[in-house]
Amino acid sequence: MAAILAVTGAAWAQEPVKKHDWAFIGLEVGPNYTFWSVSDNPYHKISPQPGIVGSMHVEFLFGKRQQSGINLNVGVEWLNAGVQEVENGSTHRVQAMDVFFALGYKYTFRNGLFLEIRPQFDIYASCERRLNGTSEAKHDPKAKSPMGFSVGAGAGYNFTDNFAVFFRYKKGFGDVFNTEGVMPLACKETSNVIEMGVTIGLTL
């Protein structure tokens, strides 16, 4: 009996979390919610609104049952928020689309759960403020696109070699909308984004 347990334990210890042990490539997609932090203006209320994020996802993995690795994402995200002026009750809708590049570190535990942290570089291709469906202000496409930087931390679970779910919080840095005159606030705004979704792909 002891011999059987020893053999079984040895086989289990060598079993990898995923059948591959060096690379994964796929797509990552899901909804997001954007919370704008207003640093110095108490007269406006910011409400999160849904958006979407999608990217090409690549992982370079090291190790067997417990894996660490580097992940790379290149993609596009749409960020939305409502900005209510408390004094007159009008609510503006602020929209942005940015192209991003993220390079991070991921650690996968034996049971398939994983943690990750990744810095992200953002290029805002478009920014617009709308009121009652009418455009009030938007970024001039001929002008230089504003840039931003954010740091994300997340967790998830690998159901199979080819399918995983993730949940991520991202803190943005930079006064993007105020710089472009799009956000209707004379103060500094930064974004806080919650993302969730799925990763689907192929193992290598």
C-alpha positions, 0 to 999 in steps of 0.5 A: 500500500505504501508503495502504491501511494509513493508511486501515485504521489510521484506521478502527481507531483510531476503532472503539469498544470498545463500540458505545455510548459513553454508558451501559450497564444490566444485572445483575451476579451471581456467587459470592463467598468471605469471609475474616474478619480476626481482629485479636487472637485467635490461638485461632480458625481462620477458613475461607472459605465460598461465598456469592453477590452480585447487583446492578443495574449501571449505567455512564455512559461517556465516550470512544471506543476507550479508555473511562473512566466511572462505575459504580453498583451497588445489590444484595444479597450473602450472606456466609458463613464458618466459625469453628473454636474450636481448643481444643474443635474446634467449628466455627460457621457465620457468615452475613450478608446485606447490602444495598449501594450502590457508586459507582466508577470504571472504565477500559476499555482498547482490547482490552476489558480493564478496571480498576475501583475503588469504595467501597461502603456496606453495610447488614447486614439479617441476621446469624446464627451457627449450630452443627451446623445450630442457630441460636446467635445472630442479629441482632434484626430489630427492632433497628437494622441495623448498617452497614459500609463497604468498598472494592473493586478489580477487573478484567474483560473485555468479550467483547461489548457486552452481556456481560462477566466480572469479578473483584473483591477487597473490603476491609471496615471495621467490627466488624459481627459483634462489635458484634451479638454474633454472631461467637463471638470477643471481638475485632475482625473485618472482612471480606475478600471475593473476588467473580467473575461476569458482567455482562449487560445492554443498551447505550444 
